[in-house]
């Protein structure tokens, strides 16, 4: 017998109940955990404020999803709950869908039916490492790894643009250079960089920093400095900081087919735990 599910915004008094649900799969649900915990907090420049939905069955929470900062549905959501969320997810005009590969197809069908088109559509492998499994790599000769500073901004802007070009994604800088700079500036405090030969040559961002886990994104090494150990040293420092802060794991995602990155992270102790589909749509 089907349930009479209602979908609405998450209420503040339900936050603990939502987090308890998501704790059943903390690695798979880390983005949703971050969105739930960010409700009511100010967002960084250029970033969307968290927008979290719940499916309720009478007095009980039956599922959690988000519309912002990206479209996501809790891992293992049953078909009825996913179906209840679909009309709400399909109401988003443009954004990023990032969910488990099995869950992505029904959501993407719902988006296509209302005219959404892909700007980027790819599969990724999610990797994670627990504290006891980290195998860090020290910086090589002439390499300095440190926290990013405000005066690194222009180099970080150029790195962000270069990374988007490599991924064949639109470059927002072209239409709104100052807005793009503000967005990068808002992320500086999350960034770890590596210098080589007196210039920045690596950056990685810890975009989610929770006890349940840290999520690394925007990992980029300048092309002329690759295969010199900068990424290994930079990611190792990010892992050290995460575990010093008490994080239960560190995770990141690698585009399928990027064998050098897969080998790098596996050397550092990361292991695959999920297959993702990422769709940037408009």
Buried (B, 14 or more C-beta within 10 A) or exposed (E): EEBEBEBEEBEEEBBEBBBEBBEEBBBBBBBBBBBBBBBEEEEBEBBBEBBBBBBBBEEEBBBBBBBBBBBBBBBBBEEBBBBBBBEBBBEBEEBBBBBBBEBBEBBBEBBEEEEBEBBBBBBBBBBBBBBEBBEBBEBEEEBEBBEBEEEBBEBBBBBBBBBBEEEEEBEBBEEEEEEBBBBBBBBBEBBBBBBBEEEBBBBBBBBBBBEBBBBBBBBBBBEEBEEBBBBBBBBBBBBBBBBEEEBBBBBBBBBEEEEEBBEBBBEBBBEBBBBBBBBBBE
